[in-house]
Every structure is written in C-alpha cells, then in structure tokens.
C-alpha cells in the first residue's frame, strides 16, 4: 500500500467514525419491533399473492 492508499484509508476511517457518532442515537436506526416485522411480512405476502393473481389471469 502506498502513501495515497494509507491516507485514503485514514480519511475513510475518520469519516465513518464521525457518521457513527452522529447517527448512534437516531431512532430510525433502532431494531424493528415484532409488530413491525409482522406488518412487513404481511405486506410482502400480499404483494406476492397479488403478483401470482395477476400472472394467473
């Protein structure tokens, strides 16, 4: 690795650290609840069934 690659790696690590510290407490990054997961599965299932219905007709 030459000096340019090392400098870029250090800069990238620094930027990732800044992003991590800013977004650490962001509620949008929290884990999904069980209800949210079930809604996602239900919507995905309904879209799949609708697609199968459209193909069958």
Secondary structure as UniProt FT lines:
FT   HELIX           3..23
FT   TURN            24..25
FT   HELIX           27..29
FT   HELIX           34..56
//
